[in-house]
């Protein structure tokens, strides 16, 4: 990453400098985007102004990584239309995945161990508290419609079986729903750190003050995405 910075970056004062930088890039654009995003995260950790860094992050061009493409809205709607024919547990799981952006294994655990959900600013969230190495999810965020489905699930969910069910029937898969949810949240001007928090993409060691701040901010910003998802269901 340092070699990319040395080669391509001179001075970045605003979005216009980002545009000029990428106008000269002929190859390795994806690697440079990743490098700059990591660089901005590093400066945020050092205490630099987050609002200014977010302006630069939003100016980064979107890139495609191999076959891991972000699905378009129509593919999501098409998958939602198929759900009416799916077993209840797979309907509930799919809506949790779309609402929350959680990983498949975390969404299954949320439903399997579900007891109750906290009502917050027009949506609901449920503590997951599932730790897998450096990956964790504090909460699953979801809409009232999804909560009503989760409460009805009686059968235990298995991530491998669920993944196979969606794959064989041509649904947008869980990892792409996760990418789609994150991309849409950013488009709806949810701060990147908050979108990361909602999807459980948070450092394992995080201060209590920072954690509480992210929880408050997720309560403020998640309704933007929840409203969008409800609109998708109406299209289906």
N, C-alpha and C positions, 0 to 999 in steps of 0.2 A: 504493500500500500504506500509506503514511503517513496518508493521508486516512481509510482504514478504521480504522487504529489510533486515530486522534484521535477518530473518531466513536463507536466501539463499546467500546474497551478502557479500563478505569479501573485496576484492580489485579487481578493474577492470582497467587494464592498456592497454588492447588491445583485438582484436578479439579472441586470444587464450584463454584468461581468460573467455570470453563469452562462448566459446565452452565447456570449463571445467565446468562452472557453470551449463549449461543445460544438460550436460551428467549425472549429479547427480539428476536431477529433474524427478520424477516419475509421479507426478500429478500436476495439476494447472498450466501447462506450459503457457496457454493463459493468465492467470492472471499475471504471472511474466513478460511476454513480455509487457503487457500493463503497468505494474508498472515501468519497466525499461525505456520504451519509455517516460512516463510522467516524470520520474526522469531526463532523458537527456534533455527534453524540459525545465525543471525547471533550470538546470544548464546553458543552453543556455541563458535563460532570465537573469541570474545573470552575464552574460558576459564571460562565459568560451568559449574556442576556438571551433567554430562551426564545423570546418573541422574535428577535432578529434572526436567530438560527432557524426558526420555523419558516420564516420568509425564504431563506436560502434552500431549505429542504423542499419546499413547495415548488421551487424553480427547477428542481432536478427533473430531467426528462424521464419518462417512463420507459422501462426496458423490458424485454422478454427474455426469460431464462430458459433456454431449451424448450421442453414441452410443458413446463410449469406455467401455463398462461392463465391469466385471470379471465374467467368466463364472462360473457356479456349478460346483460339483464334478461334477454329473451330466453337464454338457456336456463337461468334460475327459475323463471316463470314456468317454463315447460316442465321442469322437475317438480315444481309445486303442484302442477295440474295432475301429475301421476299419483300424488300421495293419497288421494281419496281411495285408491284401490289397495293401498298398502296396509299391512297389519297395524293396529293402533300404536304399538311400541315403536315401530319404525317411523310412523308419522310424527310422534312426539319427539323422537331423537332428531329427525331431520330439522324440525322447527327449532329445537334447542341449538343445533349446529349453526343454523342461519342467523338466529337471534344473537347468539353469544360470541361466535367466532372461536369457540373452544376447540381443542383437539378432540378427535373421536373418542379416545379412551377416557378423557375427562368428562365429556358429555354423557357417556354411558354410566360412568360412576355417579354423576349428579343424579341421574334418574334412578339408578339402582338403590342409592342411599337416601333418596329424597324424603324429607320429613316436613319441611315448611319453607316458605319463601318470605322475604321481607318486602313489603310494598314501599317503593321509593319514587317519588316524583312521577307517578303515572306508569311505572313499570315495576318489575319484580326482580329480585336477585337472591341467589341461594349460595351459601358458602360451600365451596368444593373442598378446599384444604387438602389437595392431593399433591404430594411431592414426588417427583420422579427425577432424581439427579438435580440438574440445574433448571429443569422445567417445572413450573408450578402454575396453579390457577387459584386465585383467592376467591373469586365469585363467578357464578354464571349469571349473566344478565339476560332477561327475556321478557316478552310481552305477556299480557293477560291471556291471550288466546293460547299461547304455548303452555302457560301454567295450567290451564284447564285440561290440556292433553296429558301433561306429565302426571297430574293427580289421578288419571284413570289407568295408568300403566300398572299391570299386575305381574307381567312376565319379566324376568331378568334379562338384561341386554348383554350381549357379548360383542366386543368391538370387531373381532375378526368376522363373525357371522354377519353382522350389520354391514360391514364394508363390502362383503361378497354380495349381499342382497342388493345394495345400491349399484354396484358395478354391473351386475348381470342385467339389470333393468334400465341401464343407460342414464342414471341420475348423475348430476354434477356431484363429484365425490367430496368427502369431508374436507380434505386438505385444500381443495379449490374454493369451497364455501368459506373457509377461513381466510384465504387470500382475498376473496371478493368482499367479505365483510370489512376487512381492514382497509382495503382500497376505497370502499364506499364511505367509510367513516372519515377518512382523510378528505375525500371530496366534499363531504358535508361540513368540513372545517372543524372536525373534532381534533384537538391537539394530538400529535403523534404519541406522546407519552401516555395520554389517557386511552387512546385506542389500544396501545400495548397492554395497559393495565386491564382493560376489559377482556382482552383475549388471553390473559394469563401470561403475557410475555414480560415478566418483571424479574429483575435480579433477585436471587435467593436471599441475599443479605441486603435488606432495605430498612432504613430507619423508620421508626414508628411515626414520626412527624411527616415524613415524605409519604408513607403509606396512607395515612389518614387524609392527606391533601389530595392524593390521587383518588381515593374513595369518594371524597366530596366532589371532585371535578367530574368523576364518572356519573354521579347523580345529576349533575348539571347538563352534561353533553350527550349522554346516551339516548335521551328522548328524541333527539334528531334522527338517529339511526332507527329507533323503534318505530317512529312515524313512517319512515321510508319503507321498512319491512312490511308494515301493515298495508301499505299501498301495493306492494308486490303481491300480497295474498289476494287483494281485491282483483288484480289483473288475472289471477289464476282461476 
